[in-house]
């Protein structure tokens, strides 16, 4: 509405001009498709990020599960050591009572037995803490299980590094960077499309009371030099795109390094397990039996018996630690590649009365 409530000849509404128009914008530069592509790229990136998060959670659950399983094996080894310490104490006591050994050996055996009992209790408390850490992964603050089931020593050989590298290329860990690059490429195209000025049009009808006439009105407009005004933003988005490509390359190299290190540690752990099981622990078991009999017969000292017993316990603990290491690094590899390894553990829980 124009020319109303003025002064003089345009006072009141006798010379009022009333215009009714419709207007719209015709987008040029394929802006609509660019926005659709950007939204789709955002959705794909979020999905890839969810997959990476899921892999991280599953790997952490596996690692904590292995912690409990290994701790159970350690408790069994500590209980065996306690049983052996008790037997040693009884054997030493007999020799001391018979006057065949000095009294201080009995006291040392008594202290060793107490130490073995303490090791068992400490290991059990550690196991409960590990169970709590495992259960909290699914929101259970008061675990209803007291044990987990599985064969800690069920291990298979690792895949080759070349095969793992190939698998890594399709993993969500790299897919995230790919989708980030695609999202940024969509942003660049969207910014580039904004450089193209849109065409605005209007059309309508105008009533002119002063001359008592009616006429149609129409108009077309387009901003000038819009591309120049948006050039800085376009260059900024291009720079971000180049930076993301560099980050992807750096991330790929980092993931390759992590995969290589995890595989190396796992293979070393597998070698340790094999050597301990086949070449170290069996001779130590035989040596302990021989030293025990020699001590009872008075040919070896108490120190030699205890030293051999400790060597066997250390070897068993090293075996457990190596098997644990192999499984946990396997979990790392699975998290990086999003593919399972050959060896698996039946993840189940034993519910017992607390």
C-alpha positions as CSV (number, residue, x, y, z in Angstrom):
1,X,0.0,0.0,0.0
2,X,1.4,3.4,-1.0
3,X,0.3,7.1,-1.0
4,X,-2.1,7.0,1.9
5,X,-2.5,9.2,5.0
6,X,-0.3,11.9,3.5
7,X,-0.9,15.7,3.2
8,X,-2.5,17.9,0.6
9,X,-3.6,16.0,-2.4
10,X,-2.5,12.6,-1.0
11,X,-4.3,13.0,2.3
12,X,-6.6,10.2,3.4
13,X,-6.8,7.3,1.0
14,X,-8.2,8.8,-2.1
15,X,-4.8,8.4,-4.0
16,X,-3.8,5.2,-2.4
17,X,-2.1,2.6,-4.5
18,X,-2.6,-1.0,-3.4
19,X,-0.4,-3.7,-4.9
20,X,-0.8,-7.5,-4.5
21,X,2.2,-9.6,-5.7
22,X,3.6,-13.1,-5.7
23,X,7.3,-13.6,-5.6
24,X,9.7,-16.6,-5.8
25,X,13.4,-17.4,-6.3
26,X,14.7,-19.7,-9.0
27,X,17.8,-21.4,-7.7
28,X,20.6,-21.7,-10.2
29,X,23.8,-23.6,-9.9
30,X,22.2,-27.0,-8.9
31,X,21.9,-25.8,-5.2
32,X,19.1,-28.2,-4.3
33,X,21.0,-31.3,-5.4
34,X,24.1,-30.0,-3.6
35,X,22.1,-29.7,-0.4
36,X,20.7,-33.2,-0.8
37,X,24.2,-34.6,-1.4
38,X,25.5,-32.8,1.7
39,X,22.8,-34.2,3.9
40,X,23.4,-37.7,2.6
41,X,27.1,-37.4,3.2
42,X,26.4,-36.2,6.8
43,X,24.2,-39.3,7.4
44,X,26.8,-41.6,6.0
45,X,29.6,-40.1,8.2
46,X,27.5,-40.5,11.3
47,X,26.9,-44.2,10.4
48,X,30.6,-44.8,10.0
49,X,31.4,-43.1,13.3
50,X,28.8,-45.4,15.0
51,X,30.5,-48.4,13.6
52,X,33.9,-47.3,14.8
53,X,32.4,-46.7,18.3
54,X,30.8,-50.1,18.3
55,X,34.1,-51.7,17.4
56,X,35.9,-49.8,20.2
57,X,33.3,-51.0,22.7
58,X,33.4,-54.6,21.6
59,X,37.2,-54.6,21.8
60,X,37.2,-53.2,25.3
61,X,34.6,-55.8,26.4
62,X,36.9,-58.5,25.0
63,X,39.9,-57.1,26.7
64,X,38.2,-57.0,30.1
65,X,36.8,-60.4,29.5
66,X,40.3,-61.7,28.9
67,X,41.5,-60.0,32.0
68,X,39.0,-62.0,34.1
69,X,39.8,-65.2,32.3
70,X,43.6,-64.8,32.8
71,X,43.1,-63.8,36.4
72,X,41.1,-67.1,37.0
73,X,44.1,-69.0,35.5
74,X,46.4,-67.1,37.7
75,X,44.3,-68.0,40.8
76,X,44.5,-71.6,39.9
77,X,48.3,-71.3,39.6
78,X,48.5,-69.6,43.0
79,X,46.3,-72.3,44.6
80,X,48.7,-74.9,43.2
81,X,51.6,-72.9,44.6
82,X,49.8,-72.8,48.0
83,X,49.3,-76.5,48.0
84,X,52.9,-77.1,47.2
85,X,54.0,-74.6,49.9
86,X,51.8,-76.5,52.4
87,X,53.4,-79.8,51.4
88,X,56.8,-78.2,51.6
89,X,56.1,-77.0,55.1
90,X,55.0,-80.4,56.2
91,X,58.0,-82.1,54.7
92,X,60.4,-79.5,56.3
93,X,58.7,-79.9,59.7
94,X,59.3,-83.7,59.6
95,X,63.0,-83.2,58.9
96,X,63.3,-80.5,61.6
97,X,61.5,-82.8,64.1
98,X,63.9,-85.6,63.1
99,X,66.9,-83.3,63.6
100,X,67.9,-83.6,60.0
101,X,67.3,-79.9,59.2
102,X,67.8,-76.7,61.1
103,X,64.8,-75.1,62.8
104,X,65.1,-71.9,60.7
105,X,64.1,-73.8,57.6
106,X,60.7,-74.6,59.2
107,X,60.2,-70.9,59.8
108,X,61.1,-70.0,56.3
109,X,58.7,-72.7,55.0
110,X,56.0,-71.3,57.3
111,X,56.5,-67.8,56.0
112,X,56.4,-69.1,52.4
113,X,53.1,-70.8,53.1
114,X,51.6,-67.6,54.6
115,X,52.8,-65.7,51.5
116,X,51.2,-68.2,49.2
117,X,47.9,-67.8,51.0
118,X,48.1,-64.1,50.7
119,X,48.8,-64.3,47.0
120,X,45.6,-66.4,46.6
121,X,43.5,-63.9,48.5
122,X,45.0,-60.9,46.7
123,X,44.4,-62.6,43.3
124,X,40.8,-63.3,44.2
125,X,40.2,-59.7,45.2
126,X,41.8,-58.5,41.9
127,X,39.5,-60.9,40.0
128,X,36.4,-59.4,41.6
129,X,37.5,-55.9,40.7
130,X,38.0,-57.1,37.1
131,X,34.5,-58.7,37.0
132,X,33.1,-55.4,38.2
133,X,34.9,-53.6,35.4
134,X,33.6,-56.1,32.8
135,X,30.0,-55.9,34.0
136,X,30.0,-52.1,34.0
137,X,30.4,-52.3,30.2
138,X,26.7,-53.2,29.9
139,X,25.6,-51.1,32.9
140,X,25.6,-53.8,35.5
141,X,27.0,-52.3,38.8
142,X,26.3,-55.4,40.9
143,X,27.5,-58.4,38.8
144,X,25.4,-61.6,39.1
145,X,28.2,-63.8,37.9
146,X,31.4,-64.8,39.6
147,X,33.3,-66.5,36.9
148,X,33.7,-66.5,33.1
149,X,34.2,-69.5,30.9
150,X,36.7,-70.1,28.1
151,X,40.0,-71.7,27.2
152,X,42.7,-69.1,27.7
153,X,45.2,-71.3,25.8
154,X,43.0,-71.9,22.7
155,X,45.2,-69.9,20.3
156,X,45.7,-70.2,16.5
157,X,48.4,-68.6,14.3
158,X,47.9,-65.0,13.1
159,X,47.0,-63.9,9.6
160,X,49.7,-62.4,7.5
161,X,50.4,-58.7,7.7
162,X,49.6,-58.3,4.0
163,X,46.2,-59.9,4.5
164,X,45.5,-57.6,7.5
165,X,46.6,-54.5,5.6
166,X,44.1,-55.4,2.8
167,X,41.3,-55.9,5.3
168,X,42.1,-52.6,7.0
169,X,41.4,-50.7,3.8
170,X,37.7,-51.6,4.0
171,X,37.4,-51.1,7.8
172,X,35.2,-48.4,9.4
173,X,38.3,-46.9,10.9
174,X,39.4,-45.7,7.5
175,X,35.8,-45.3,6.2
176,X,35.3,-42.5,8.7
177,X,38.1,-40.5,7.0
178,X,36.7,-41.3,3.6
179,X,33.3,-40.1,4.6
180,X,34.7,-37.0,6.1
181,X,36.4,-36.2,2.8
182,X,33.2,-36.8,0.9
183,X,31.3,-34.6,3.3
184,X,33.8,-31.8,2.8
185,X,33.7,-32.3,-0.9
186,X,29.9,-31.9,-0.7
187,X,30.5,-28.7,1.3
188,X,32.8,-27.4,-1.4
189,X,30.2,-28.1,-4.1
190,X,27.6,-26.4,-1.9
191,X,29.8,-23.4,-1.5
192,X,30.5,-23.3,-5.2
193,X,26.8,-23.5,-6.0
194,X,26.3,-20.5,-3.8
195,X,28.6,-18.5,-6.1
196,X,25.8,-18.7,-8.8
197,X,23.3,-15.9,-8.2
198,X,19.7,-16.9,-8.0
199,X,17.0,-15.3,-10.1
200,X,14.2,-13.6,-8.2
201,X,10.8,-12.7,-9.9
202,X,7.7,-11.0,-8.8
203,X,4.2,-10.7,-10.4
204,X,1.0,-9.1,-9.3
205,X,-1.8,-6.5,-9.7
206,X,-1.9,-2.9,-8.6
207,X,-5.0,-0.8,-7.9
208,X,-4.5,3.0,-8.3
209,X,-7.4,4.9,-6.6
210,X,-6.3,8.3,-7.8
211,X,-7.1,7.5,-11.4
212,X,-9.4,4.6,-10.7
213,X,-7.4,2.2,-12.7
214,X,-5.9,-1.3,-12.3
215,X,-2.7,-2.7,-13.8
216,X,-0.4,-5.7,-13.7
217,X,3.1,-5.4,-12.3
218,X,6.1,-7.8,-12.8
219,X,9.8,-7.7,-12.0
220,X,13.0,-9.8,-12.3
221,X,16.2,-9.3,-10.3
222,X,19.5,-11.0,-9.9
223,X,22.4,-9.9,-7.5
224,X,25.6,-8.9,-9.2
225,X,29.1,-10.1,-8.3
226,X,27.8,-12.8,-5.9
227,X,30.7,-15.1,-6.9
228,X,33.3,-12.5,-5.9
229,X,31.7,-12.0,-2.5
230,X,31.7,-15.8,-1.8
231,X,35.2,-16.5,-3.1
232,X,36.8,-16.3,0.3
233,X,34.4,-19.0,1.8
234,X,35.0,-21.2,-1.3
235,X,38.8,-21.1,-0.9
236,X,38.4,-21.8,2.8
237,X,36.4,-24.9,2.2
238,X,38.9,-26.1,-0.4
239,X,41.7,-25.7,2.1
240,X,39.7,-27.7,4.6
241,X,39.2,-30.4,2.0
242,X,43.0,-30.6,1.3
243,X,43.7,-30.8,5.0
244,X,41.3,-33.7,5.5
245,X,43.0,-35.6,2.7
246,X,46.3,-35.2,4.5
247,X,44.7,-36.3,7.8
248,X,43.4,-39.4,6.0
249,X,46.8,-40.3,4.7
250,X,48.3,-39.7,8.1
251,X,45.6,-41.8,9.8
252,X,46.2,-44.6,7.3
253,X,49.9,-44.7,8.1
254,X,49.1,-44.6,11.9
255,X,46.6,-47.5,11.6
256,X,49.1,-49.5,9.6
257,X,51.7,-49.0,12.3
258,X,49.2,-49.9,15.0
259,X,48.3,-53.1,13.1
260,X,51.9,-54.0,12.6
261,X,52.8,-53.5,16.2
262,X,49.8,-55.5,17.5
263,X,50.6,-58.3,15.1
264,X,54.2,-58.4,16.2
265,X,53.3,-58.5,19.9
266,X,50.7,-61.2,19.3
267,X,53.2,-63.3,17.4
268,X,55.8,-62.9,20.1
269,X,53.2,-63.9,22.7
270,X,52.2,-67.0,20.7
271,X,55.9,-68.0,20.5
272,X,56.2,-67.6,24.2
273,X,53.2,-69.7,24.9
274,X,54.4,-72.5,22.6
275,X,57.9,-72.4,24.1
276,X,56.7,-72.3,27.7
277,X,54.2,-75.1,27.2
278,X,56.5,-77.4,25.3
279,X,60.1,-76.6,26.3
280,X,60.2,-74.8,29.7
281,X,57.4,-75.9,32.0
282,X,57.6,-79.7,31.5
283,X,61.4,-79.8,32.4
284,X,60.7,-77.6,35.4
285,X,58.0,-80.0,36.6
286,X,60.4,-82.9,36.3
287,X,63.1,-80.9,38.0
288,X,60.9,-80.0,40.9
289,X,60.0,-83.7,41.4
290,X,63.7,-84.6,41.4
291,X,64.7,-81.8,43.8
292,X,61.9,-82.6,46.1
293,X,62.9,-86.3,46.4
294,X,66.6,-85.3,46.8
295,X,65.6,-82.9,49.6
296,X,63.7,-85.6,51.4
297,X,66.7,-87.9,51.1
298,X,68.9,-85.2,52.5
299,X,71.0,-84.6,49.3
300,X,69.7,-81.1,48.4
301,X,69.0,-78.1,50.6
302,X,65.7,-76.4,51.3
303,X,66.8,-73.4,49.3
304,X,67.3,-75.4,46.1
305,X,63.8,-76.9,46.5
306,X,62.1,-73.5,47.0
307,X,64.1,-72.0,44.2
308,X,63.0,-74.7,41.7
309,X,59.4,-74.3,42.9
310,X,59.5,-70.6,42.3
311,X,60.9,-71.1,38.8
312,X,58.0,-73.3,38.0
313,X,55.5,-70.8,39.4
314,X,57.2,-67.9,37.4
315,X,57.0,-70.0,34.2
316,X,53.2,-70.7,34.8
317,X,52.6,-67.0,35.4
318,X,54.6,-66.1,32.2
319,X,52.5,-68.6,30.3
320,X,49.2,-67.0,31.5
321,X,50.5,-63.5,30.8
322,X,51.6,-64.5,27.2
323,X,48.3,-66.1,26.4
324,X,46.5,-63.0,27.8
325,X,48.7,-60.8,25.6
326,X,48.0,-62.9,22.5
327,X,44.2,-62.6,23.0
328,X,44.2,-58.9,23.8
329,X,46.4,-58.0,20.9
330,X,44.0,-60.1,18.8
331,X,41.2,-58.0,20.1
332,X,43.1,-54.9,19.0
333,X,43.6,-56.3,15.5
334,X,39.9,-57.2,15.3
335,X,39.0,-53.7,16.3
336,X,41.3,-52.2,13.6
337,X,40.2,-54.5,10.8
338,X,36.5,-55.1,11.8
339,X,37.1,-58.8,11.0
340,X,37.4,-61.7,13.5
341,X,40.7,-63.6,13.8
342,X,40.8,-67.4,13.5
343,X,40.9,-68.1,17.2
344,X,37.8,-67.5,19.3
345,X,36.9,-67.8,22.9
346,X,33.4,-68.9,24.0
347,X,32.4,-65.9,26.0
348,X,30.0,-67.2,28.7
349,X,29.6,-66.5,32.4
350,X,29.1,-68.7,35.4
351,X,26.6,-67.6,37.9
352,X,27.4,-68.9,41.4
353,X,26.2,-68.0,44.8
354,X,28.3,-65.2,46.2
